[in-house]
Amino acid sequence: MAEYVSRILLEVDGQAIEDFKEVTEEAFEKYKKVELMNRTGHAEKTSRYGIKVTYVIPKDSTEFDWISLKNGRLTIDRQNGKRITFLNVHFIGKGEIRYSPDNEATYEVTLSAEERKEE
């Protein structure tokens, strides 16, 4: 049976945050259609990458200050030799806190990045 594992790490000013349950990469567009007189053309858009992470509130340490997040680096290590890195990550918004029966409190954080690299 195959094993599926990934590791999520956010680095901000030398501080590493690993308290994540899941991460979602939002869809992005590279080009947009431009209507011309006799045909449809395409114009390149400035790439903006959206990421949503489910943050687990730690029991034994202080909660990360999301509002101060500027120019962070988010790395998703698929642990199969492939890594996805988002650069210049900024905080956009924070969702509602959810409490689960297995004593876990989580909320969704929306982030934006200027660059995405696959290694």
N, C-alpha and C positions, 0 to 999 in steps of 0.2 A: 504494500500500500504506500502510495506517495505521501510525502510529508510537505505541507505548505506552511512556510514560515516567512515572516518579514519583520523587520525592526524599523521603528520610526524614531528619529532623533532630531530635535530642534536645538540649534546652537545660537546663542545670543551673547555677544561680548564675553566669550569664553565659558559661559554657563551652559550646561547640557540639560535638556528636559526630555525625559523619556516616558512620562506619565500619560501615554496615549492608548486608547482601546482600538481605534480604527481611523483610517484616513481615506478621503475621497478626493480624487482629482476631478475638477469640473471640466466640462467640455470647453474648447476654445476654437476660435476661427482664425485662420491665417490670411484669408482673402475675403473680400466682399464683392458681390456683383454690382456692376455699375452699368446702368442703362445708357446705351449710346444710340445714335440715330438709326443705324442699320443692323446693329448686333449688340450683344451683351459683352462688356469687357470685365476685367477683374482688377481690383486695386488691393495692394498689400496693406494689411492692418498692423498696427502696433500690437505685438503679442502681449497679452495679459493673462496670467495663469491664476486660476482660483483653486483654493484647496480648503477642504473642510476637515477638521480633526475632531475626534471625540476625546476630550480631555478628562482624565480620571482625577478627581480631587484627592491629593495625598492625605493619608491619615496622620503621618508622623513628621511631615515637614510643611513649610508654608506654601501656599498656592502661588503659582506663577502670576506675575503682574502683566497681563496681556496688553494693557493699554500702552505700556512702555515699549512694546515690540516694534523695532524699526531695523531694517537691514539685517534680518536674521537669515539663517541657512537651515533649510529643512531637508533632511536626507531620508529616503526610504530605501533600506537595504533589503533586497529580496532574498539575501543569503544564498543565492545561486550564482554569484559572480556579477549580478546586475544591480546597479545602484541608480536611483533617480534623485537628483539634487535640484532644489529650488533655491535661487539666490535672490537677495534683496526682498525678503519676506516681510510683509507688514500686516499688522492687525487691522481687521475690518469690523468685526462684530462678534458678539457672544450670545449664545442661545440660552434657553431655559435649563435650569438644573433638574436632572432626573435622578430619582432615588430608586434603586432596585432592591429586591428581596435579598440578594446576596451581599448586602452591606456595601454597596458601591454607589457613589454619587458622581455623575458625569454631566458634562454639557458640551455642546458643539461650538467650536470656534471657527469663524470664517477668516481666512487669510488670503492675501494677494501676493504674487511674486512677479518679478520683472523678467526672470530668466529660468529656463528649465534645461537640465543637462542629463543625458543618459550615458552611463559609463559601463 
